[in-house]
Amino acid sequence: MAMTAGEIKSLIENGIPGATVEITDLRGDGDHYMAYIVSAAFEGKTRVEQHRMVYEALEGRMGPQLHALAIQTATPDAAS
């Protein structure tokens, strides 16, 4: 069962409180998304650690329900 952009956004926002999340459907098929996440929680973390936080926020849905998600993360300072 595929996920909607709204469901993905909600999971990430709930899993990373205070994050600003933008979700883009890359192909218009509801199966390939890009997430751009800005959060102060990413401060001092490597890119791998930041992405791990996003995957954890998705609560195991990556794979079975969410086929493809390109992730871009940034701290508030880097995003401005």
C-alpha positions in Angstrom: 0.0 0.0 0.0 1.5 3.3 -1.1 1.8 6.4 1.1 0.6 9.9 0.4 2.8 12.9 0.6 0.8 14.1 3.6 1.4 10.8 5.5 5.1 11.1 4.9 5.2 14.7 6.0 3.2 13.9 9.1 5.4 11.0 10.1 8.6 13.1 9.7 7.2 16.1 11.6 6.0 13.9 14.4 9.3 12.0 14.5 11.5 15.1 14.4 9.6 17.8 16.4 10.0 21.3 15.0 11.1 20.2 11.6 10.0 21.9 8.5 9.2 19.3 5.8 8.5 19.7 2.1 7.5 16.6 0.2 7.6 16.4 -3.6 6.1 13.6 -5.7 8.9 13.2 -8.2 7.0 11.2 -10.9 3.4 11.9 -10.1 2.9 8.2 -9.3 2.5 8.4 -5.6 5.5 6.1 -5.2 8.6 8.2 -5.7 9.1 11.1 -3.4 11.7 13.7 -2.4 11.7 15.0 1.2 13.5 18.3 2.1 13.7 18.6 5.9 15.1 21.5 7.9 15.6 20.9 11.6 17.7 22.3 14.5 17.9 18.6 15.6 20.4 18.0 12.8 22.9 20.4 14.3 26.3 18.6 14.9 25.1 15.4 13.2 26.6 13.9 10.1 24.6 13.6 6.9 24.2 9.8 7.6 23.0 10.5 11.1 20.5 13.1 9.8 19.1 10.6 7.2 18.9 7.9 9.9 16.7 10.2 11.9 14.4 10.6 9.0 14.2 6.8 8.4 13.5 6.3 12.1 10.7 8.8 11.9 9.1 6.8 9.1 8.6 3.9 11.6 9.7 1.1 9.3 7.5 2.1 6.4 10.4 2.5 4.0 10.3 -0.4 1.7 6.9 -2.1 2.3 4.8 1.1 2.0 7.2 3.7 0.6 9.2 2.6 -2.4 11.5 5.5 -3.0 12.4 8.6 -1.0 15.2 11.0 -1.9 16.2 12.8 1.3 17.8 16.3 1.6 18.4 17.6 5.1 19.7 20.9 6.4 20.1 22.8 9.6 18.2 26.1 9.9 21.5 28.0 9.4 22.4 26.1 6.3 18.9 26.5 4.8 18.9 30.3 5.0 
